[in-house]
Amino acid sequence: MKKHKNQAVEELKAMVPFLLSANIIIILSIVMIGFAFGFDYRLFTGLLAGNILAIANFLLIGVTAGAITRTRQFKRGQFLGNFSYGARYIGIFVILAALLTFDLISPFTAVIPLFYPKLYYTIQALRGKYNDD
């Protein structure tokens, strides 16, 4: 039995140059702000936490999409999708709330990476990579 490639992992690999570029821009911005107003480690830990959560969220979406497409029951697929959606966002909220409670991260830099996949696909669409075919 041939094992299928995980499409989410393949998409994530294609997204790596964008993720690295976006993080470099943010890190340089943090450094410039740090020189002007003082450094705060929570900006960096927030960025790290946001990246980890964004990647985990993206991979979980891919796993869920694969599970939904393999199910033959519409109601079960619908339940899996809704459950995954809710559980992922509740999980992200709980993790970010815990990190903020212990004052370990900056909320601003932790939230930015959560938008990386949406931004990546928007840029790809504007560049014409995804067309109507």
C-alpha positions in Angstrom: 0.0 0.0 0.0 1.5 3.3 -1.1 1.5 6.1 1.5 0.2 9.4 0.2 2.1 12.6 0.7 0.6 15.0 3.2 -0.5 17.9 1.2 -0.2 20.3 4.1 3.4 19.4 4.6 4.1 20.0 0.9 2.3 23.4 1.1 4.3 24.3 4.2 7.6 23.5 2.5 6.6 25.8 -0.4 5.7 28.5 2.1 9.1 28.4 3.9 10.8 31.2 1.9 7.9 33.5 2.6 7.8 32.5 6.3 11.6 33.2 6.7 11.3 36.5 4.9 8.4 37.7 7.0 10.1 36.7 10.2 13.3 38.4 9.2 11.4 41.6 8.5 9.7 41.4 11.9 12.9 40.6 13.7 14.7 43.6 12.0 11.7 45.8 13.1 12.0 44.5 16.6 15.7 45.2 16.7 15.2 48.7 15.3 12.5 49.4 17.9 14.7 47.9 20.6 17.5 50.3 19.8 15.1 53.2 20.0 13.0 52.2 23.0 14.8 49.3 24.7 14.8 45.6 24.1 12.0 43.3 25.5 12.5 39.6 25.2 8.8 39.1 25.1 8.7 40.4 21.5 11.0 37.6 20.4 9.3 34.9 22.5 5.9 36.1 21.2 7.2 35.8 17.6 8.5 32.3 18.3 5.2 31.2 20.0 3.2 32.7 17.1 5.2 30.8 14.5 4.9 27.5 16.4 1.1 28.0 16.7 0.7 29.1 13.1 2.6 26.0 11.8 0.7 23.6 14.1 -2.6 25.2 13.1 -1.7 24.9 9.4 -0.7 21.2 9.7 -3.9 20.4 11.7 -6.0 22.0 9.0 -4.3 19.7 6.5 -4.8 16.6 8.6 -8.4 17.5 9.1 -9.0 18.2 5.5 -7.5 14.8 4.6 -9.7 13.0 7.1 -12.8 14.8 5.9 -12.1 13.9 2.3 -11.6 10.2 3.2 -14.9 10.0 5.1 -17.9 8.8 3.1 -20.5 10.3 5.4 -21.4 13.9 4.9 -22.6 14.5 8.5 -19.4 12.9 9.9 -17.2 15.1 7.6 -19.2 18.2 8.6 -18.8 17.3 12.3 -15.0 16.7 11.9 -14.6 20.1 10.2 -16.6 22.0 12.7 -15.0 20.2 15.7 -11.5 20.8 14.3 -12.2 24.5 13.6 -13.5 25.1 17.2 -10.8 23.0 18.9 -8.0 24.6 17.0 -9.1 28.1 17.9 -9.9 27.3 21.5 -6.4 25.7 21.7 -4.7 28.7 20.3 -6.6 31.0 22.6 -5.8 28.9 25.7 -2.1 28.7 24.8 -1.8 32.4 24.1 -3.8 33.3 27.2 -1.5 31.1 29.4 1.7 32.6 27.9 0.2 36.1 28.4 -0.8 35.3 32.0 2.8 34.4 32.8 4.0 37.5 30.9 6.2 35.4 28.6 5.1 36.9 25.3 4.1 40.1 23.6 0.6 39.6 22.2 1.4 41.8 19.1 4.2 39.6 17.9 2.5 36.4 18.8 -0.6 37.2 16.7 1.2 38.4 13.5 2.4 34.9 12.4 -1.1 33.5 12.7 -1.9 35.5 9.5 1.1 34.3 7.5 -0.7 31.5 5.6 -3.6 33.8 4.7 -1.1 36.5 3.6 1.0 33.9 1.6 -2.0 32.7 -0.3 -3.3 36.2 -1.0 0.1 37.2 -2.4 0.2 34.0 -4.5 -3.3 34.7 -5.9 -2.4 38.3 -6.7 0.7 37.0 -8.5 -1.5 34.8 -10.6 -0.3 31.5 -9.3 -3.8 30.3 -8.6 -6.1 30.8 -11.5 -9.6 29.6 -12.4 -8.4 26.5 -14.3 
